[in-house]
Amino acid sequence: MRNWLYLAGVLQLAAAGSGCITSLEDVDLDGLDGAGGDSGDSGAASGGGASGSGGPAGTGDATTGSGTPAGTGGGPAATSSSASGGDSGACAGVEDTCRFEGGVQIDCRLRFMYGVNYAWRDFGADFGGQPTWSQSGISGKKAQVLADLQDMRANGVDVVRWWIYPRFYGDQIAFDGQGNPTGLGGTSTQDILAALELADQAQVNVMFTLFSFDGFYKATYNPPSGLTAVSMGPIVADPARRARLIENVVRPVAQAVASSPHRSRMLAWDVINEPEWAMTGPSLHGGDPAFEGDSSKFDLVTHQQMEALAKESAAVLRGETGAPVSVGSAAIKWGQAWTHADVDFYQVHMYGWVNDWFPYNTPPSEWGLTDKPVVMGEFPINMAEMDVTYDKFVSDLYNIRYAGALSWSITDRNFPWSSSKTAVKAFADKHPCETRY
């Protein structure tokens, strides 16, 4: 197995710029009618977000909104660590001619984590399948997925952010009569193995995103046609039920990855996509604004409960695979939210509504993130509502020492890959060494 290692880079850059927002009243968390965000459905979403091909409407990231800015106070003291819990000095003396300072280090290679969000081919079906919708998992659509991955690779993509269980419904996960997860369902294990096999064939690497805030939708909200939905909210809020989730879902997923002969293609984990939209109440850390999720749509949890999910999942994911772990935060306004969640690198997302108040070209250190690398895990591939070109945006991130950039998204017709992929390739061609693990 690959000797997974992570080096927490210290970002000590200076720049100015901040903003002030007053409320979250205009945030649209429904990925189908929002003005931005990851949404999956049977057709194009009216706002930002990827659309799955078939089945009932899926949902995804909310990327419109407002709120008071995150505090800029310092986070935890700067440290240096490895993903496997060892001394980062394990890489001492190992030559790295493509070293990117401030990047995420894996297997003694320090790189700018560069790529794109897939994030799914069929929302809620890629891992586990949905026979009711006549949708197979990855193992049943290998040719199509391989073609997608090869196209990504041909256009400079090295890392693919790929969602596993955005929402709990259908056959993906098995539940008992009380709604507790009892194990992986459908073709989940076969699909995880197939995804890594195809990634190896296409010569790309994967960041698996295990859950999403979508999983906290109430079971009665926008119910999937013909499928039973289960909300993550009550599970995460209850320590005993959360422990079952960790042992019966998180661990088997990690073990499936670890069992693959192509496991080295799984570079990193993202525990959950944009959890802030499913949270309520005050932030625990650093003066961040309160969380104001929509209780009419979500079974909301507190910061403490969501942090517990992140920490408990991180321990298992890292323990089973050795790979570094992150949380896909919706915006740097909540920059301190996951600084105590036992992550190995931070991940934030950027869309027009964020950029209005938290300019993308402000170094992460200005928001108090100085102890670990920071990856820009989502931003619009066509730079919608950003008033900047793709090349300038990613080049600025590179120059102020963000640790990576993963644009949104391959399958979203509102942010078309077909007309944007040349820009993705052009940046990779400018930095062929530092952007490839």
The 8 nearest C-alpha neighbors of each residue, nearest first, counted from 0:
[[1, 2, 263, 262, 257, 3, 260, 320],
 [0, 2, 3, 263, 106, 262, 321, 4],
 [1, 3, 106, 4, 0, 321, 105, 107],
 [4, 2, 106, 321, 105, 322, 1, 83],
 [5, 3, 105, 106, 82, 81, 104, 83],
 [6, 4, 81, 104, 82, 105, 103, 7],
 [5, 7, 104, 81, 80, 87, 8, 79],
 [8, 6, 371, 79, 80, 372, 5, 9],
 [9, 7, 101, 371, 372, 6, 10, 370],
 [8, 10, 370, 369, 371, 11, 7, 101],
 [11, 9, 369, 12, 364, 8, 101, 370],
 [12, 10, 364, 9, 369, 13, 362, 363],
 [13, 11, 10, 364, 362, 14, 399, 365],
 [12, 14, 362, 365, 11, 15, 364, 361],
 [15, 13, 361, 362, 365, 12, 16, 360],
 [16, 14, 361, 17, 13, 365, 362, 360],
 [15, 17, 361, 358, 14, 18, 357, 365],
 [18, 16, 357, 356, 15, 358, 19, 68],
 [19, 17, 356, 357, 68, 20, 16, 355],
 [18, 20, 68, 67, 356, 21, 17, 66],
 [21, 19, 67, 66, 65, 68, 22, 18],
 [20, 22, 66, 67, 19, 65, 23, 68],
 [23, 21, 66, 24, 65, 20, 67, 25],
 [22, 24, 65, 66, 26, 25, 64, 291],
 [25, 23, 22, 26, 65, 64, 66, 27],
 [24, 26, 64, 23, 27, 65, 63, 22],
 [25, 27, 64, 63, 23, 24, 28, 65],
 [28, 26, 33, 29, 63, 61, 25, 64],
 [27, 29, 61, 30, 26, 33, 276, 60],
 [30, 28, 31, 27, 32, 33, 58, 61],
 [29, 31, 38, 58, 59, 33, 32, 28],
 [32, 30, 29, 44, 33, 38, 45, 58],
 [31, 33, 30, 45, 29, 46, 34, 44],
 [34, 32, 27, 46, 35, 30, 31, 29],
 [33, 35, 46, 63, 47, 32, 62, 45],
 [47, 34, 36, 46, 62, 33, 63, 61],
 [35, 37, 60, 62, 61, 47, 48, 30],
 [48, 36, 38, 59, 60, 49, 47, 30],
 [39, 37, 59, 58, 30, 48, 49, 50],
 [38, 50, 40, 57, 51, 58, 49, 122],
 [41, 39, 56, 57, 50, 51, 42, 55],
 [42, 40, 53, 52, 51, 54, 56, 55],
 [43, 41, 40, 50, 44, 52, 51, 53],
 [42, 44, 50, 412, 45, 413, 411, 40],
 [43, 45, 31, 46, 50, 42, 38, 48],
 [46, 44, 32, 31, 43, 33, 47, 34],
 [47, 45, 34, 35, 33, 44, 32, 48],
 [35, 48, 46, 36, 413, 34, 37, 44],
 [37, 49, 47, 38, 36, 411, 35, 46],
 [411, 48, 50, 38, 410, 39, 37, 408],
 [51, 39, 49, 40, 411, 43, 38, 42],
 [50, 52, 121, 122, 39, 40, 41, 120],
 [51, 53, 41, 121, 50, 120, 42, 40],
 [52, 54, 41, 51, 40, 55, 121, 132],
 [53, 55, 132, 41, 56, 40, 52, 224],
 [56, 54, 223, 224, 40, 57, 41, 53],
 [55, 57, 40, 41, 39, 54, 58, 223],
 [58, 56, 39, 40, 122, 38, 55, 59],
 [59, 57, 38, 30, 39, 213, 31, 29],
 [58, 60, 38, 37, 30, 213, 36, 39],
 [59, 61, 37, 36, 62, 38, 30, 273],
 [62, 60, 36, 28, 63, 27, 30, 35],
 [63, 61, 36, 35, 60, 350, 64, 352],
 [62, 64, 26, 352, 35, 61, 34, 27],
 [65, 63, 26, 25, 23, 352, 62, 27],
 [64, 66, 23, 22, 20, 26, 25, 21],
 [67, 65, 22, 20, 23, 21, 68, 64],
 [66, 68, 20, 21, 19, 288, 22, 69],
 [69, 67, 332, 19, 20, 66, 70, 288],
 [68, 70, 332, 287, 333, 288, 71, 334],
 [71, 69, 286, 287, 72, 285, 68, 366],
 [70, 72, 366, 367, 365, 69, 73, 285],
 [73, 71, 367, 70, 285, 74, 366, 286],
 [72, 74, 367, 71, 75, 368, 285, 369],
 [73, 75, 367, 368, 76, 72, 335, 285],
 [76, 74, 77, 73, 370, 338, 369, 339],
 [75, 77, 78, 370, 74, 73, 369, 368],
 [78, 76, 370, 75, 369, 9, 79, 371],
 [79, 77, 370, 76, 80, 7, 371, 9],
 [78, 80, 7, 6, 87, 8, 77, 81],
 [81, 79, 87, 6, 7, 86, 78, 84],
 [80, 82, 5, 87, 4, 84, 6, 83],
 [83, 81, 5, 323, 4, 84, 322, 343],
 [82, 84, 321, 81, 85, 4, 317, 3],
 [83, 85, 81, 82, 80, 86, 87, 4],
 [86, 84, 81, 83, 87, 80, 82, 89],
 [85, 87, 88, 89, 81, 80, 84, 79],
 [88, 86, 81, 89, 80, 6, 90, 85],
 [87, 89, 91, 86, 90, 85, 92, 81],
 [90, 88, 87, 91, 86, 85, 107, 4],
 [91, 89, 88, 93, 107, 92, 87, 106],
 [92, 90, 88, 93, 89, 87, 94, 107],
 [91, 93, 94, 90, 89, 88, 95, 107],
 [94, 92, 90, 91, 95, 107, 89, 108],
 [93, 95, 92, 96, 91, 107, 90, 98],
 [96, 94, 98, 97, 108, 93, 107, 109],
 [95, 97, 98, 94, 432, 433, 108, 99],
 [98, 96, 433, 432, 95, 99, 110, 109],
 [97, 99, 109, 95, 96, 110, 100, 433],
 [100, 98, 110, 109, 102, 433, 111, 101],
 [101, 99, 102, 98, 109, 400, 8, 110],
 [100, 102, 8, 400, 402, 372, 99, 10],
 [103, 101, 402, 110, 111, 109, 100, 99],
 [102, 104, 109, 110, 402, 372, 5, 6],
 [103, 105, 109, 5, 108, 6, 107, 4],
 [106, 104, 4, 108, 5, 107, 3, 103],
 [105, 107, 3, 4, 108, 2, 104, 1],
 [108, 106, 105, 90, 104, 4, 109, 93],
 [109, 107, 104, 105, 106, 110, 95, 436],
 [108, 110, 104, 98, 102, 99, 103, 107],
 [111, 109, 102, 99, 433, 103, 112, 434],
 [110, 112, 403, 102, 434, 402, 113, 433],
 [113, 111, 403, 110, 434, 402, 404, 158],
 [114, 112, 404, 403, 434, 158, 405, 111],
 [115, 113, 156, 158, 405, 157, 159, 404],
 [114, 116, 405, 406, 159, 407, 408, 117],
 [117, 115, 160, 118, 408, 407, 159, 406],
 [118, 116, 409, 119, 161, 408, 160, 159],
 [117, 119, 161, 116, 162, 160, 408, 120],
 [120, 118, 117, 121, 122, 162, 161, 125],
 [119, 121, 51, 122, 125, 410, 52, 118],
 [122, 120, 51, 52, 119, 124, 125, 123],
 [123, 121, 51, 39, 124, 119, 57, 120],
 [122, 124, 165, 125, 121, 164, 166, 57],
 [125, 123, 128, 129, 121, 126, 122, 136],
 [126, 124, 136, 137, 121, 128, 123, 127],
 [127, 125, 187, 136, 190, 124, 163, 128],
 [126, 128, 187, 171, 186, 185, 136, 124],
 [127, 129, 136, 124, 135, 134, 126, 125],
 [128, 130, 134, 124, 131, 132, 170, 135],
 [131, 129, 133, 132, 134, 128, 135, 170],
 [132, 130, 129, 133, 225, 134, 226, 169],
 [131, 133, 130, 134, 54, 129, 53, 55],
 [134, 132, 130, 131, 129, 135, 54, 128],
 [135, 133, 129, 132, 130, 128, 124, 136],
 [136, 134, 128, 139, 129, 133, 124, 140],
 [135, 137, 128, 125, 126, 127, 138, 139],
 [136, 138, 190, 125, 140, 139, 141, 193],
 [139, 137, 190, 193, 136, 141, 140, 189],
 [138, 140, 135, 137, 136, 141, 190, 128],
 [141, 139, 137, 142, 143, 138, 144, 135],
 [140, 142, 144, 143, 138, 145, 137, 139],
 [141, 143, 145, 144, 140, 146, 139, 147],
 [144, 142, 146, 145, 141, 140, 147, 148],
 [143, 145, 147, 141, 146, 142, 148, 140],
 [146, 144, 148, 142, 147, 143, 197, 141],
 [145, 147, 149, 143, 144, 148, 150, 142],
 [148, 146, 144, 150, 145, 149, 151, 143],
 [149, 147, 151, 145, 150, 146, 201, 152],
 [150, 148, 201, 152, 146, 151, 147, 145],
 [151, 149, 153, 147, 148, 152, 146, 154],
 [152, 150, 148, 154, 156, 149, 153, 147],
 [151, 153, 156, 149, 154, 155, 150, 148],
 [154, 152, 150, 151, 155, 149, 156, 424],
 [155, 153, 424, 151, 152, 156, 420, 150],
 [154, 156, 424, 427, 152, 153, 423, 157],
 [157, 155, 114, 152, 151, 154, 158, 113],
 [156, 158, 203, 114, 435, 204, 113, 155],
 [159, 157, 114, 204, 205, 113, 156, 203],
 [158, 160, 205, 115, 116, 114, 206, 161],
 [161, 159, 116, 206, 207, 205, 117, 118],
 [162, 160, 118, 207, 117, 208, 159, 206],
 [163, 161, 208, 118, 207, 209, 119, 164],
 [162, 164, 209, 126, 208, 165, 161, 210],
 [165, 163, 210, 166, 209, 162, 123, 167],
 [166, 164, 211, 210, 214, 213, 123, 163],
 [167, 165, 214, 213, 164, 168, 123, 211],
 [168, 166, 229, 228, 214, 164, 230, 165],
 [169, 167, 228, 227, 229, 166, 226, 170],
 [168, 170, 226, 227, 171, 129, 228, 167],
 [169, 171, 185, 184, 172, 129, 127, 168],
 [170, 172, 127, 184, 185, 169, 187, 183],
 [171, 173, 184, 183, 170, 182, 174, 180],
 [172, 174, 184, 182, 181, 180, 183, 171],
 [175, 173, 180, 179, 181, 178, 172, 176],
 [174, 176, 178, 177, 179, 181, 180, 173],
 [175, 177, 178, 174, 179, 180, 173, 181],
 [178, 176, 175, 179, 174, 180, 240, 229],
 [177, 179, 175, 174, 176, 180, 229, 234],
 [178, 180, 174, 175, 177, 181, 240, 243],
 [181, 179, 174, 173, 244, 182, 247, 243],
 [180, 182, 174, 173, 247, 179, 175, 183],
 [183, 181, 247, 173, 248, 180, 172, 184],
 [182, 184, 172, 173, 248, 187, 171, 185],
 [185, 183, 172, 171, 173, 170, 187, 127],
 [184, 186, 127, 170, 171, 187, 128, 183],
 [185, 187, 127, 189, 188, 190, 128, 184],
 [188, 186, 127, 126, 190, 189, 185, 184],
 [187, 189, 191, 190, 186, 255, 192, 252],
 [190, 188, 192, 186, 187, 191, 193, 138],
 [189, 191, 138, 193, 137, 187, 192, 126],
 [190, 192, 194, 188, 193, 189, 187, 195],
 [193, 191, 189, 195, 190, 194, 259, 196],
 [192, 194, 190, 196, 138, 191, 195, 189],
 [195, 193, 191, 197, 196, 192, 190, 198],
 [196, 194, 198, 192, 197, 193, 261, 199],
 [195, 197, 193, 199, 194, 198, 261, 192],
 [198, 196, 200, 194, 199, 195, 145, 193],
 [199, 197, 195, 201, 203, 200, 196, 202],
 [200, 198, 202, 196, 197, 201, 195, 264],
 [199, 201, 197, 198, 202, 196, 145, 203],
 [200, 202, 149, 198, 199, 203, 148, 197],
 [203, 201, 199, 200, 198, 204, 152, 157],
 [202, 204, 157, 198, 201, 158, 152, 199],
 [205, 203, 264, 158, 157, 265, 159, 198],
 [206, 204, 265, 159, 158, 266, 264, 160],
 [205, 207, 160, 267, 268, 266, 159, 265],
 [206, 208, 161, 268, 162, 160, 269, 209],
 [209, 207, 269, 162, 161, 270, 210, 163],
 [208, 210, 163, 270, 164, 271, 207, 162],
 [211, 209, 271, 165, 164, 208, 270, 272],
 [212, 210, 272, 165, 271, 213, 214, 273],
 [211, 213, 274, 214, 215, 277, 273, 272],
 [214, 212, 211, 215, 166, 216, 165, 59],
 [213, 215, 166, 212, 231, 216, 211, 165],
 [216, 214, 231, 230, 232, 213, 297, 298],
 [217, 215, 297, 214, 213, 296, 230, 298],
 [216, 218, 220, 297, 219, 230, 298, 296],
 [217, 219, 228, 229, 230, 220, 216, 222],
 [220, 218, 217, 222, 221, 228, 216, 296],
 [219, 221, 217, 222, 218, 296, 216, 297],
 [220, 222, 219, 223, 56, 218, 216, 217],
 [223, 221, 220, 219, 224, 218, 228, 226],
 [224, 222, 55, 226, 225, 221, 56, 228],
 [225, 223, 226, 55, 222, 54, 227, 132],
 [224, 226, 223, 131, 227, 132, 169, 222],
 [227, 225, 169, 223, 224, 168, 228, 131],
 [226, 228, 168, 169, 229, 225, 223, 222],
 [229, 227, 168, 218, 167, 226, 230, 222],
 [228, 230, 167, 218, 168, 231, 227, 178],
 [231, 229, 215, 232, 218, 217, 214, 216],
 [230, 232, 215, 234, 214, 233, 235, 229],
 [231, 233, 298, 215, 235, 234, 230, 299],
 [234, 232, 236, 235, 231, 237, 230, 298],
 [235, 233, 240, 231, 241, 232, 236, 237],
 [234, 236, 241, 232, 237, 233, 231, 304],
 [235, 237, 233, 234, 304, 232, 300, 238],
 [236, 238, 240, 235, 234, 239, 241, 233],
 [239, 237, 241, 240, 242, 236, 235, 234],
 [240, 238, 242, 241, 237, 243, 234, 235],
 [239, 241, 243, 234, 242, 237, 238, 244],
 [240, 242, 235, 244, 238, 234, 243, 239],
 [243, 241, 245, 239, 240, 244, 238, 246],
 [244, 242, 240, 246, 241, 245, 247, 180],
 [245, 243, 241, 247, 242, 248, 246, 180],
 [244, 246, 249, 242, 243, 248, 247, 250],
 [245, 247, 243, 250, 244, 248, 249, 242],
 [248, 246, 182, 244, 181, 243, 245, 250],
 [249, 247, 244, 251, 250, 182, 245, 246],
 [250, 248, 245, 252, 251, 246, 253, 247],
 [249, 251, 253, 246, 252, 248, 254, 245],
 [252, 250, 254, 253, 248, 249, 255, 247],
 [253, 251, 255, 249, 250, 254, 248, 256],
 [254, 252, 250, 256, 255, 251, 316, 319],
 [255, 253, 257, 251, 256, 252, 250, 258],
 [254, 256, 252, 258, 253, 257, 251, 188],
 [257, 255, 253, 254, 258, 259, 262, 252],
 [256, 258, 254, 255, 320, 259, 262, 253],
 [259, 257, 255, 256, 254, 260, 262, 192],
 [258, 260, 262, 261, 256, 257, 192, 255],
 [259, 261, 262, 258, 263, 196, 257, 195],
 [262, 260, 259, 263, 195, 196, 264, 199],
 [263, 261, 259, 264, 265, 260, 256, 257],
 [262, 264, 265, 261, 1, 266, 0, 260],
 [263, 265, 204, 262, 266, 261, 205, 195],
 [266, 264, 205, 263, 262, 267, 204, 206],
 [265, 267, 205, 264, 206, 204, 322, 263],
 [268, 266, 206, 323, 322, 324, 265, 207],
 [267, 269, 324, 207, 206, 270, 325, 208],
 [268, 270, 208, 325, 326, 271, 324, 207],
 [271, 269, 209, 326, 208, 268, 210, 309],
 [272, 270, 210, 211, 326, 269, 209, 327],
 [271, 273, 211, 327, 274, 212, 210, 328],
 [274, 272, 329, 328, 327, 275, 212, 276],
 [275, 273, 212, 276, 277, 272, 271, 211],
 [274, 276, 278, 277, 273, 290, 329, 328],
 [275, 277, 292, 274, 278, 212, 273, 28],
 [276, 278, 299, 292, 275, 274, 212, 297],
 [279, 277, 300, 299, 275, 292, 301, 290],
 [280, 278, 290, 291, 301, 292, 300, 299],
 [279, 281, 290, 289, 301, 282, 291, 278],
 [282, 280, 289, 290, 283, 279, 288, 302],
 [283, 281, 289, 284, 287, 302, 288, 280],
 [282, 284, 281, 302, 336, 285, 303, 286],
 [285, 283, 282, 335, 286, 336, 287, 338],
 [284, 286, 335, 287, 72, 70, 74, 283],
 [285, 287, 70, 284, 288, 69, 282, 72],
 [286, 288, 69, 70, 333, 285, 282, 335],
 [289, 287, 67, 69, 282, 286, 68, 290],
 [288, 290, 281, 282, 280, 291, 287, 279],
 [291, 289, 279, 280, 278, 292, 281, 275],
 [290, 292, 279, 289, 293, 278, 280, 23],
 [293, 291, 276, 277, 278, 279, 290, 294],
 [292, 294, 295, 296, 297, 291, 277, 276],
 [295, 293, 297, 296, 292, 299, 298, 277],
 [294, 296, 293, 297, 298, 217, 220, 292],
 [297, 295, 294, 216, 293, 217, 220, 298],
 [298, 296, 216, 294, 217, 215, 299, 293],
 [297, 299, 232, 215, 217, 216, 294, 300],
 [298, 300, 278, 277, 297, 232, 279, 294],
 [301, 299, 278, 279, 236, 304, 232, 277],
 [302, 300, 304, 303, 279, 278, 280, 305],
 [301, 303, 305, 304, 306, 282, 278, 283],
 [302, 304, 306, 301, 305, 307, 283, 300],
 [305, 303, 307, 301, 306, 302, 236, 300],
 [306, 304, 308, 302, 307, 303, 301, 309],
 [305, 307, 309, 303, 308, 304, 340, 302],
 [306, 308, 304, 310, 305, 309, 311, 303],
 [309, 307, 305, 311, 306, 310, 312, 304],
 [308, 310, 306, 312, 307, 311, 313, 340],
 [311, 309, 340, 313, 307, 312, 341, 308],
 [310, 312, 314, 308, 313, 309, 307, 315],
 [311, 313, 309, 315, 310, 314, 308, 316],
 [314, 312, 310, 316, 315, 311, 317, 309],
 [313, 315, 311, 317, 312, 316, 318, 310],
 [314, 316, 318, 312, 313, 317, 319, 250],
 [317, 315, 313, 319, 318, 253, 314, 312],
 [316, 318, 321, 320, 322, 314, 315, 319],
 [317, 319, 315, 316, 321, 320, 314, 83],
 [318, 320, 316, 317, 253, 315, 321, 254],
 [321, 319, 317, 322, 257, 318, 316, 253],
 [320, 322, 317, 83, 3, 318, 319, 82],
 [321, 323, 267, 317, 320, 3, 266, 82],
 [324, 322, 82, 267, 343, 268, 317, 5],
 [323, 325, 268, 342, 343, 267, 269, 313],
 [326, 324, 269, 342, 344, 345, 343, 268],
 [325, 327, 269, 270, 271, 328, 346, 345],
 [328, 326, 272, 346, 273, 347, 271, 269],
 [329, 327, 273, 347, 330, 326, 346, 348],
 [328, 330, 273, 348, 347, 327, 275, 331],
 [331, 329, 348, 332, 347, 328, 333, 349],
 [330, 332, 334, 333, 347, 69, 329, 357],
 [333, 331, 69, 68, 330, 334, 287, 357],
 [334, 332, 331, 69, 336, 287, 335, 330],
 [333, 335, 331, 332, 336, 69, 366, 368],
 [334, 336, 338, 285, 333, 337, 284, 287],
 [337, 335, 333, 334, 338, 284, 282, 283],
 [338, 336, 340, 339, 335, 326, 306, 334],
 [337, 339, 335, 340, 336, 74, 75, 341],
 [340, 338, 337, 341, 336, 342, 306, 284],
 [339, 341, 310, 337, 342, 338, 306, 309],
 [342, 340, 310, 339, 343, 313, 338, 309],
 [343, 341, 325, 324, 340, 344, 313, 345],
 [344, 342, 324, 323, 325, 82, 341, 345],
 [345, 343, 372, 371, 325, 342, 373, 346],
 [344, 346, 373, 325, 372, 374, 371, 326],
 [345, 347, 374, 327, 373, 376, 375, 328],
 [348, 346, 328, 375, 330, 376, 331, 327],
 [349, 347, 377, 330, 329, 376, 375, 378],
 [348, 350, 378, 353, 377, 330, 354, 347],
 [351, 349, 353, 352, 378, 62, 354, 379],
 [350, 352, 384, 354, 385, 353, 355, 349],
 [351, 353, 355, 63, 354, 350, 64, 62],
 [354, 352, 351, 350, 355, 357, 356, 349],
 [353, 355, 358, 357, 351, 356, 352, 359],
 [356, 354, 353, 352, 357, 351, 358, 18],
 [357, 355, 18, 354, 353, 17, 358, 19],
 [356, 358, 354, 17, 353, 355, 18, 359],
 [359, 357, 354, 360, 361, 356, 355, 16],
 [358, 360, 361, 354, 357, 349, 396, 392],
 [359, 361, 358, 395, 362, 396, 399, 392],
 [360, 362, 359, 358, 14, 363, 16, 15],
 [361, 363, 364, 365, 399, 360, 12, 14],
 [364, 362, 365, 366, 368, 361, 367, 369],
 [365, 363, 368, 367, 369, 366, 362, 10],
 [366, 364, 363, 367, 362, 71, 13, 361],
 [367, 365, 71, 364, 363, 368, 334, 70],
 [366, 368, 73, 364, 71, 74, 72, 365],
 [369, 367, 364, 363, 366, 370, 74, 371],
 [368, 370, 10, 364, 9, 367, 371, 77],
 [369, 371, 77, 9, 78, 368, 76, 7],
 [372, 370, 7, 8, 344, 369, 9, 373],
 [371, 373, 344, 8, 402, 101, 7, 102],
 [374, 372, 345, 402, 401, 346, 344, 371],
 [375, 373, 403, 346, 402, 376, 401, 404],
 [376, 374, 404, 347, 348, 377, 346, 403],
 [375, 377, 405, 348, 374, 346, 347, 404],
 [378, 376, 348, 406, 405, 407, 375, 349],
 [377, 379, 349, 406, 407, 350, 348, 380],
 [380, 378, 382, 407, 381, 406, 383, 414],
 [379, 381, 406, 407, 382, 414, 378, 419],
 [380, 382, 379, 383, 414, 419, 389, 415],
 [383, 381, 379, 385, 380, 389, 384, 388],
 [382, 384, 385, 381, 379, 351, 386, 414],
 [385, 383, 351, 386, 382, 350, 352, 379],
 [384, 386, 351, 382, 383, 387, 350, 354],
 [387, 385, 384, 388, 382, 383, 351, 392],
 [388, 386, 385, 392, 382, 389, 391, 390],
 [387, 389, 391, 390, 392, 382, 386, 381],
 [390, 388, 392, 391, 393, 382, 422, 387],
 [389, 391, 393, 392, 388, 394, 426, 422],
 [390, 392, 394, 388, 389, 393, 395, 387],
 [391, 393, 389, 395, 390, 394, 388, 387],
 [392, 394, 396, 395, 390, 391, 397, 389],
 [395, 393, 397, 391, 396, 392, 390, 398],
 [394, 396, 398, 392, 397, 393, 391, 399],
 [397, 395, 393, 401, 394, 399, 398, 400],
 [398, 396, 394, 400, 395, 399, 401, 393],
 [397, 399, 395, 400, 396, 394, 401, 393],
 [400, 398, 396, 397, 362, 401, 395, 12],
 [401, 399, 397, 398, 101, 402, 396, 10],
 [400, 402, 396, 373, 403, 397, 374, 399],
 [403, 401, 102, 374, 111, 373, 372, 101],
 [402, 404, 112, 374, 111, 113, 401, 375],
 [403, 405, 375, 113, 376, 374, 112, 406],
 [406, 404, 115, 114, 376, 377, 113, 116],
 [405, 407, 115, 378, 380, 377, 379, 408],
 [408, 406, 379, 116, 380, 377, 378, 115],
 [407, 409, 116, 411, 410, 117, 406, 49],
 [410, 408, 117, 416, 411, 116, 407, 118],
 [411, 409, 49, 408, 50, 412, 117, 120],
 [49, 412, 410, 50, 413, 414, 408, 48],
 [411, 413, 415, 414, 43, 410, 49, 50],
 [414, 412, 411, 415, 47, 43, 48, 46],
 [413, 415, 412, 411, 381, 380, 416, 379],
 [416, 414, 412, 417, 413, 418, 411, 419],
 [415, 417, 419, 409, 420, 418, 414, 408],
 [416, 418, 415, 419, 420, 421, 409, 414],
 [417, 419, 416, 415, 420, 421, 381, 422],
 [420, 418, 416, 421, 422, 417, 381, 415],
 [419, 421, 423, 422, 416, 417, 418, 154],
 [420, 422, 424, 423, 419, 425, 154, 418],
 [423, 421, 425, 420, 424, 419, 426, 389],
 [424, 422, 420, 421, 425, 426, 155, 154],
 [423, 425, 155, 154, 427, 421, 422, 426],
 [424, 426, 422, 428, 427, 423, 421, 429],
 [425, 427, 429, 428, 424, 423, 390, 430],
 [428, 426, 424, 430, 155, 429, 431, 425],
 [427, 429, 425, 431, 426, 430, 424, 155],
 [430, 428, 426, 427, 431, 425, 424, 432],
 [429, 431, 427, 428, 432, 433, 434, 426],
 [432, 430, 428, 427, 434, 433, 429, 435],
 [431, 433, 97, 434, 430, 435, 436, 96],
 [432, 434, 97, 110, 430, 435, 111, 99],
 [435, 433, 111, 113, 432, 431, 110, 112],
 [436, 434, 157, 433, 432, 431, 110, 113],
 [435, 110, 108, 434, 157, 105, 433, 112]]
